[in-house]
Amino acid sequence: MQFFIVLLLWSIIVFGARFLANHNSIARQVLVGQPHTIVHNGKIDTDFATRAGISAQELAFQLRQHGASDLRHVKRAVLETNGTLTVTLQDDEAAYFR
């Protein structure tokens, strides 16, 4: 019986949070977060990287995965809400992200 009560409470919390995130922009920012630019024109936002818990090695690895061997070639790198990194290189002619 206790298991079903805990399961019911957990379901109410999850569905309530999902409902709030879908219907309230302030709740969405608190629960889900928003993307943040971590590299802009080759400059790393070290304060944000520290707060987000991203090490220099992890950032360098993710940039290399996107083909950025040199930080000076990175126009913008955005840390998405799901933890992935979206990178735009300086020589990219298209205005979209990879």
TILO-508598 format. One record per residue: residue in one letter; z, y, x of N, C-alpha, C in turn. Coordinates in steps of 0.02 Angstrom, whole numbers. Layout:
REM TILO-508598
+--------+--------+--------+--------+--------+--------+--------+--------+--------+--------+
| residu |     nZ |     nY |     nX |    caZ |    caY |    caX |     cZ |     cY |     cX |
+--------+--------+--------+--------+--------+--------+--------+--------+--------+--------+
|      A |      Z |      Y |      X |      Z |      Y |      X |      Z |      Y |      X |
...
+--------+--------+--------+--------+--------+--------+--------+--------+--------+--------+
***
This chain:
REM TILO-508598
+--------+--------+--------+--------+--------+--------+--------+--------+--------+--------+
| residu |     nZ |     nY |     nX |    caZ |    caY |    caX |     cZ |     cY |     cX |
+--------+--------+--------+--------+--------+--------+--------+--------+--------+--------+
|      M |      0 |    -60 |     41 |      0 |      0 |      0 |      0 |     63 |     44 |
|      Q |     38 |     61 |     99 |     41 |    119 |    143 |    -28 |    133 |    174 |
|      F |    -63 |     80 |    189 |   -130 |     88 |    218 |   -176 |    127 |    171 |
|      F |   -174 |    111 |    107 |   -217 |    144 |     58 |   -196 |    217 |     49 |
|      I |   -133 |    231 |     53 |   -109 |    301 |     47 |   -134 |    341 |    107 |
|      V |   -127 |    312 |    167 |   -151 |    347 |    227 |   -227 |    356 |    224 |
|      L |   -262 |    305 |    202 |   -335 |    309 |    196 |   -355 |    363 |    145 |
|      L |   -320 |    368 |     90 |   -333 |    419 |     40 |   -320 |    489 |     67 |
|      L |   -265 |    498 |    102 |   -249 |    564 |    131 |   -301 |    583 |    183 |
|      W |   -320 |    536 |    226 |   -369 |    550 |    277 |   -437 |    568 |    245 |
|      S |   -456 |    533 |    193 |   -518 |    548 |    159 |   -517 |    617 |    128 |
|      I |   -461 |    636 |     99 |   -455 |    703 |     69 |   -461 |    757 |    123 |
|      I |   -430 |    746 |    181 |   -433 |    794 |    236 |   -505 |    801 |    261 |
|      V |   -539 |    744 |    272 |   -607 |    746 |    299 |   -655 |    778 |    250 |
|      F |   -653 |    757 |    187 |   -699 |    786 |    138 |   -682 |    859 |    124 |
|      G |   -619 |    877 |    126 |   -601 |    947 |    117 |   -626 |    990 |    174 |
|      A |   -620 |    966 |    235 |   -645 |   1003 |    293 |   -721 |   1009 |    290 |
|      R |   -755 |    956 |    271 |   -828 |    958 |    265 |   -850 |   1007 |    211 |
|      F |   -815 |   1007 |    154 |   -831 |   1053 |    100 |   -821 |   1125 |    123 |
|      L |   -765 |   1139 |    156 |   -753 |   1207 |    180 |   -806 |   1228 |    231 |
|      A |   -824 |   1183 |    277 |   -874 |   1200 |    328 |   -942 |   1214 |    297 |
|      N |   -958 |   1180 |    242 |  -1023 |   1190 |    210 |  -1025 |   1252 |    165 |
|      H |   -967 |   1275 |    142 |   -967 |   1329 |     92 |   -933 |   1393 |    114 |
|      N |   -907 |   1395 |    175 |   -872 |   1454 |    199 |   -890 |   1465 |    272 |
|      S |   -919 |   1524 |    287 |   -942 |   1536 |    356 |   -885 |   1543 |    405 |
|      I |   -829 |   1571 |    384 |   -771 |   1577 |    429 |   -742 |   1508 |    445 |
|      A |   -737 |   1466 |    394 |   -711 |   1398 |    405 |   -759 |   1359 |    449 |
|      R |   -824 |   1370 |    442 |   -874 |   1335 |    484 |   -865 |   1354 |    557 |
|      Q |   -853 |   1419 |    571 |   -843 |   1441 |    640 |   -780 |   1410 |    670 |
|      V |   -728 |   1403 |    629 |   -665 |   1374 |    653 |   -671 |   1299 |    663 |
|      L |   -700 |   1264 |    615 |   -704 |   1191 |    617 |   -760 |   1165 |    662 |
|      V |   -818 |   1195 |    659 |   -876 |   1170 |    695 |   -887 |   1209 |    760 |
|      G |   -876 |   1274 |    758 |   -890 |   1316 |    816 |   -959 |   1345 |    811 |
|      Q |   -980 |   1378 |    864 |  -1047 |   1406 |    866 |  -1074 |   1400 |    937 |
|      P |  -1140 |   1398 |    944 |  -1169 |   1393 |   1011 |  -1151 |   1453 |   1054 |
|      H |  -1146 |   1442 |   1119 |  -1129 |   1496 |   1165 |  -1173 |   1492 |   1227 |
|      T |  -1198 |   1549 |   1249 |  -1239 |   1552 |   1309 |  -1195 |   1545 |   1369 |
|      I |  -1206 |   1493 |   1409 |  -1165 |   1481 |   1467 |  -1199 |   1505 |   1531 |
|      V |  -1267 |   1507 |   1531 |  -1305 |   1534 |   1587 |  -1355 |   1584 |   1559 |
|      H |  -1355 |   1645 |   1587 |  -1403 |   1696 |   1566 |  -1433 |   1727 |   1628 |
|      N |  -1500 |   1720 |   1634 |  -1538 |   1745 |   1692 |  -1508 |   1723 |   1758 |
|      G |  -1490 |   1660 |   1763 |  -1465 |   1632 |   1825 |  -1392 |   1645 |   1839 |
|      K |  -1357 |   1679 |   1794 |  -1286 |   1694 |   1804 |  -1244 |   1651 |   1757 |
|      I |  -1194 |   1617 |   1784 |  -1151 |   1573 |   1745 |  -1093 |   1613 |   1717 |
|      D |  -1078 |   1603 |   1653 |  -1019 |   1632 |   1622 |   -960 |   1587 |   1639 |
|      T |   -928 |   1601 |   1696 |   -875 |   1557 |   1721 |   -814 |   1556 |   1676 |
|      D |   -799 |   1612 |   1643 |   -741 |   1614 |   1598 |   -751 |   1565 |   1540 |
|      F |   -810 |   1566 |   1510 |   -823 |   1520 |   1455 |   -825 |   1448 |   1479 |
|      A |   -856 |   1436 |   1537 |   -860 |   1368 |   1564 |   -791 |   1340 |   1576 |
|      T |   -745 |   1381 |   1600 |   -677 |   1359 |   1611 |   -642 |   1343 |   1545 |
|      R |   -651 |   1387 |   1495 |   -620 |   1375 |   1430 |   -648 |   1313 |   1396 |
|      A |   -713 |   1301 |   1406 |   -746 |   1243 |   1375 |   -733 |   1179 |   1413 |
|      G |   -705 |   1184 |   1474 |   -689 |   1124 |   1513 |   -749 |   1093 |   1546 |
|      I |   -799 |   1134 |   1563 |   -859 |   1109 |   1595 |   -853 |   1121 |   1670 |
|      S |   -857 |   1068 |   1708 |   -853 |   1075 |   1781 |   -921 |   1096 |   1809 |
|      A |   -920 |   1120 |   1870 |   -982 |   1141 |   1903 |  -1029 |   1082 |   1912 |
|      Q |  -1000 |   1024 |   1928 |  -1042 |    964 |   1937 |  -1075 |    943 |   1872 |
|      E |  -1038 |    946 |   1817 |  -1066 |    927 |   1752 |  -1121 |    975 |   1732 |
|      L |  -1110 |   1040 |   1742 |  -1161 |   1089 |   1725 |  -1223 |   1079 |   1768 |
|      A |  -1214 |   1069 |   1832 |  -1271 |   1058 |   1877 |  -1309 |    995 |   1857 |
|      F |  -1274 |    942 |   1839 |  -1306 |    880 |   1817 |  -1348 |    891 |   1755 |
|      Q |  -1320 |    925 |   1705 |  -1357 |    937 |   1644 |  -1417 |    982 |   1655 |
|      L |  -1411 |   1031 |   1700 |  -1468 |   1075 |   1716 |  -1522 |   1035 |   1751 |
|      R |  -1503 |    990 |   1797 |  -1553 |    948 |   1830 |  -1589 |    902 |   1781 |
|      Q |  -1553 |    879 |   1730 |  -1584 |    836 |   1680 |  -1639 |    873 |   1642 |
|      H |  -1632 |    939 |   1637 |  -1682 |    980 |   1602 |  -1733 |   1009 |   1650 |
|      G |  -1733 |    987 |   1712 |  -1784 |   1008 |   1759 |  -1768 |   1072 |   1796 |
|      A |  -1707 |   1095 |   1795 |  -1688 |   1156 |   1829 |  -1653 |   1138 |   1895 |
|      S |  -1692 |   1135 |   1948 |  -1662 |   1117 |   2013 |  -1627 |   1177 |   2045 |
|      D |  -1646 |   1237 |   2025 |  -1616 |   1298 |   2053 |  -1591 |   1341 |   1996 |
|      L |  -1531 |   1366 |   2002 |  -1501 |   1407 |   1949 |  -1540 |   1471 |   1937 |
|      R |  -1574 |   1496 |   1988 |  -1612 |   1558 |   1981 |  -1671 |   1550 |   1934 |
|      H |  -1693 |   1488 |   1921 |  -1749 |   1476 |   1877 |  -1729 |   1468 |   1804 |
|      V |  -1664 |   1472 |   1790 |  -1639 |   1463 |   1722 |  -1635 |   1531 |   1688 |
|      K |  -1675 |   1538 |   1635 |  -1672 |   1600 |   1596 |  -1611 |   1600 |   1551 |
|      R |  -1600 |   1543 |   1517 |  -1543 |   1537 |   1472 |  -1524 |   1465 |   1464 |
|      A |  -1460 |   1452 |   1462 |  -1434 |   1385 |   1446 |  -1380 |   1394 |   1393 |
|      V |  -1389 |   1362 |   1337 |  -1344 |   1369 |   1280 |  -1306 |   1304 |   1269 |
|      L |  -1240 |   1309 |   1267 |  -1199 |   1251 |   1251 |  -1194 |   1247 |   1175 |
|      E |  -1222 |   1194 |   1147 |  -1224 |   1186 |   1074 |  -1157 |   1160 |   1049 |
|      T |  -1148 |   1161 |    984 |  -1085 |   1141 |    953 |  -1072 |   1066 |    962 |
|      N |  -1124 |   1026 |    973 |  -1114 |    954 |    982 |  -1105 |    936 |   1056 |
|      G |  -1103 |    985 |   1101 |  -1091 |    972 |   1171 |  -1152 |    966 |   1214 |
|      T |  -1211 |    968 |   1185 |  -1272 |    964 |   1225 |  -1290 |   1032 |   1253 |
|      L |  -1332 |   1032 |   1302 |  -1353 |   1093 |   1335 |  -1427 |   1104 |   1320 |
|      T |  -1446 |   1163 |   1295 |  -1515 |   1181 |   1283 |  -1535 |   1230 |   1337 |
|      V |  -1587 |   1214 |   1374 |  -1606 |   1254 |   1433 |  -1675 |   1283 |   1424 |
|      T |  -1682 |   1347 |   1441 |  -1747 |   1381 |   1444 |  -1756 |   1405 |   1515 |
|      L |  -1811 |   1386 |   1546 |  -1825 |   1405 |   1614 |  -1864 |   1471 |   1617 |
|      Q |  -1862 |   1505 |   1674 |  -1897 |   1569 |   1682 |  -1972 |   1562 |   1672 |
|      D |  -2001 |   1507 |   1694 |  -2074 |   1500 |   1690 |  -2099 |   1472 |   1624 |
|      D |  -2053 |   1459 |   1578 |  -2074 |   1436 |   1511 |  -2108 |   1493 |   1475 |
|      E |  -2169 |   1482 |   1453 |  -2206 |   1534 |   1417 |  -2189 |   1535 |   1343 |
|      A |  -2171 |   1477 |   1316 |  -2155 |   1472 |   1245 |  -2087 |   1503 |   1232 |
|      A |  -2077 |   1527 |   1171 |  -2014 |   1559 |   1153 |  -1965 |   1511 |   1120 |
|      Y |  -1977 |   1447 |   1126 |  -1933 |   1398 |   1096 |  -1891 |   1364 |   1149 |
|      F |  -1838 |   1330 |   1127 |  -1795 |   1294 |   1173 |  -1817 |   1222 |   1177 |
|      R |  -1802 |   1190 |   1232 |  -1815 |   1118 |   1239 |  -1756 |   1080 |   1212 |
+--------+--------+--------+--------+--------+--------+--------+--------+--------+--------+
***
